[in-house]
């Protein structure tokens, strides 16, 4: 259990798959994806994919870097634009979209001298300033603007009241445990409470909270021992709307006809609905199975005997990047689910 009778993400994924009927794990597809990712680990393309993700993240490895990832992950949700809109932000001579656009917007604000990493600023910043900071190059506001303002204000308030203004102090309190930090985040920062109820059981998906743990881990590696979480491999993949789409495209997930009828252009799933929870829960479960299959292949298949272990977070980053590389083909074959909420 995570807190208050809520299953943790890994347990939630298993429970949802066992009790669901809209999404199934395809074992042949699991093996195919496991072999694909092990091949990428062997030829170096997995390492390249993992380096692409933190392109805009700070490299300082200090308290400001930890504060940066808290701010960014506080607003790391729902970047897909409404019809007719576009969300893109340029920084350093390059245009970015989606999550990377938000990172670029934060970096532009810091370069302009706006104290976005101050807990006091986060607590008190208003809608107009947030809109200006995160405005798209095309003039469109970032989606769910009011929700982002509230999330930033709430995070700033918690930092001041409980952690002396620094998220680094929360990291220190975790005592090098990813699971302890995850629990601290969920207990203290309300916008990260990505819970649902499925078949009478409280479950958690915790996409943003787990990404925050992973980003803290990444930001402190090689710089500060406080981020050397001894249990980092217990963090699951980050359940959103793009990874299940890519996993279905790659054959590891099978969508029922009933589910497919609920997806597609112009259709939306409600946050917490049966279909949405199944899609996200199955993503967690199948990535854990892919990891298990990779470990089995590393032991039994001579092709992969010299390949290092790959964890669920790395599977997620690779599959997420794969979807971006082959977006047109993926879109033609498998629709992604659209859910407007603050959790992903």
N, C-alpha and C positions, 0 to 999 in steps of 0.2 A: 504493500500500500504506500501511496505517496503521502497524502494527508487526508484526514477525515473520511476514511473508507473509500478513497479514490485510488483506483489502480494506477500504477506508474505507466508510462508510455509503452514499454515493451510488453508488459502484462496485458495492457489494454488492447494492443494490436492482436495478440493471440486470442483474447476473449472475443473481440469483434469478428474475426475471421471464423471462429468456431460457431458463432451464433448468427452469422449473417447469411444472406442468400443472393446478394446482388453482385458481389465480386468474389472470384475464386483465384487461388494461387495455382499456377500452372507449373508443375515440377519440371517438365521438359524445358520450359522457358527459364526457370530458375537456374538450371544447369547452363543453359546457353549464355545467360547474362553473367554468371559466375566465370565462365571460361573467357568471355569477352573482356571483363574487367581485369582478370588475371593476366591476360595478354597485354592489356594496356599498362599494367604494372610492370610487366617484363620489358616492354619496349620503351618505357619512359613517358608515354602519353598520359598516363594517370597522374604522374608528378606534375606535368605541364598543366593539366586541368585543375589540380589543387592550387597551383600558383596563380591561376587566373582569377579565382574568386576573391582573394584579398588584395587585388590590384590597387584599390583606392584606400585600403585600410592604413592607419598610421604604422610606421615601422620603428617608433621610438621605444616600445616595450616598457613604458613607464605608466604612472598613474593617469596621465592624460590620455594615453592609448586605451586604458580600461574605461575611462569616462566616455571616450568617443564611442566605443562599441556599445555601451549602455544606451547612449543617446540614439544612435542609429538603429539599434534593435528595438528600442521603445517605439519607433515609427516604422518598423520593418513589416509592413502588411499592405495588401491590396493595392498594388501599383498599376494593375491593368486599367487602361483608360475606358471611360464611357464612350459610347459610339460618337464619333465626330471629334473627340478630343485626342490629345497625344501627350505623353509624358516623357520629356527628354530634357536633359541638362548637360551643358557643355562645361568642361573643365580641362585645363592643360592642352587645349587645342583638339580635344576629342569629345564627341557627343555620346552620351550614355542614356540608356533607357532603364525603366523599372527600378529595381533595388540599387543598381549602380548609379542611377540618376540622383537618388536620394543621398548616396555617399558623396557624390560630386557637389551637391548643394550644400552639405555640411562643410566640406572642405573649402568651398568658396566663401562661406560665411566666416570661417576661422581666419582665412587669408584677409578678409575685409575688416578684421578686428572685432567682430561680434562675439561676445563671451558665451558662446553656445554650450561650452563645457562646464560652466558655472552652475551649481545646483540652485543658486539664488535666481539666476536668469531662467533656468528651466521651470522653476516654481511659478514665476511671475509673468513669463512671456505671454503676449496676447495673440489673438487670431490674426491680426493684420501683419504682425512681424513674421509669424510662421508662414503665412501665405506668401509674403515677399521672398523669404529665404528659399522656400521650396517651389517657387513658381517655375513652370516649364519654360523652356526657351520659346516655345510656341505660344506662350501667354496663358496657358491653362493652369488652373490650380491643381495641386496634388489631390487625388481622390481622398474622400473621408477626412477633409481638412479639420473639421471640428473635433473628430475623434483623436486625431494626432495631437492637437493642442491640449486636449484633456489628458492624454497619456503622458505627454512631456511634463505638464504641470504636476501630475500625480507623482511621477518619478522624482522630480525635483524636491517635492515636499517630503517624500520618504527619505531621500538622501540626507536632507537637512535634519529631519527628526530622529533618524535612527543610525546614520552612518557618517556623521560629521561632514556631510557634503560630498563625500568621495565614495564611489562604488568600489574602489580598491579596498576599502575597509570591510565591505561585505565579502569580497574575495578572501581576505585574510581570515575572516570568521569561518570560512568553509574548511579551513585546515587541510587544504590540498585534496579535497574530495569533490568530484563533479556532482555527485548525487546530493551532497550537503548544500552545495551552492545552488543547485536546481531547486531544492526545497526552500532555501532562503529567498530566492527570487519569487517563487510562487506564493509564499506566505506573506511577503512584504509589498510586492509590486502588483497591484490588482489587474493591470492590463495584460499581464502574462498568464492569467488563469484560464487556460485553454481547455475547459472541461466539457463533458457531454454526459448524457445518460443513454445507455444502450442495453436493451433487453433487461431492464431493471437494475443495471449495475452502473455506478459512477465510473467513468473512464476519463483519461487525460491523453491529449495528443501533444501539447506543449511544444509546438513548432518554434515559436519565438524564444521561449525560455531556454530550450536546449541549444538553439543557435547562439544565444548570448553566452552560455557556458563554453561552447566550442570556440567562439570568437575571443573570449577572455584567454582561453588556453592558447590559441594561436598567437594572440598579441604579446603574450609574456614569454613564449618559448625562446630560449637562448638569452633571455634578459633577466628574468626574475623567477626564482624558485617557487614563489607563491602560486604560480600557475601550473606547476607540475602535478596535475591531478592524477592520483594513483589509479583511479577508476574511470578514466576518460572513455574507455571502450564500452562502458555501460550506457553511454548516450546513444540514442537511436537515430535513425534518419529524421529529417525535418518535414513533417507531413503537410504538404501544401496542395496546389492544384496542378502543378506541372510535372512533378515526379511520378505520380500515378499514371498520368497520360503517357509519359515516356516508357514506363514499365509495361504498360499495356501494349504499346507499339513494339516493344522488344519481346513480347510474348510471355512475360513473367506473370501478368495478371490477365484474367479473362473477365470481361464485362458481360453481364446478362442482357438480353434484349430489353427487359424491363428498365434496366439502368440506362442503356443507350437511348431509349425513348425519352429520358429525362434530361439528356445532355444535348449540346449543339448550340449553334448560333442563336443568340437572343434568349436562351433559357437559363434560368438560375436555380441553384439549390440553396435552401435556407441553411444557415449555420445551425448545426445540431440535428438536422434532418437525418433520417435513416440512411439515405443514399450518400450523403456527404460524409457521415461518420464512418460508413463502411469503406468508402474510397480511401479515406485517410488512415483508418485502422489497418486496412489491407496493405497499404504502402509500408507501414512500419513492420508488419509481420513478414512481408515478402523480402524486405531488405535484410532482416535478421536471418531469413532462410538462405539468402544469397551469400551472406557472410559465412554461415555454417557450411554451405556447399563449397565455397572457396577454400575453407580450412581443410575440408575433406580432400579436395583435389590437390592441395599442396602436399598432403601426406601420401596420396596414392597415384598421382599422375606425374611421371618424370618430367613432363614439359614445364611443370610449375613448382618443382621441388626447391628451386632457389629463389622463389618469389616471396617477398616479405608479406606479413599479415596485413590485410586490408579490413578496416572496420566499417561499421554502418554509416558513420558520418562521411567517410570517403566515398562509399558507394553512392550516397545522396549527391554529393558534389559532382561526381563524375556523370551520373545520370542526368542531373539538372543541366550540366554543361553540354551533354550530348544532345539534349532536346533543343538547346539554343543553336547548336551547329546544324542540326537537321530539321529545323523548325517547319519548313514548308512540307516536307514529306510526312512528318509526324502529324501535322494539322490535317492533312488529307485523310489519314487513316483513322485517327482517334481524336474525338473531341475532348477538350479539357472542361472541367466543371467550373462554373463561375459562381462564386459565393462572396458577397460583399460583407466583410467582417474585419475586426481588428486583430484576428489571430494568425492570419497568413495572407 
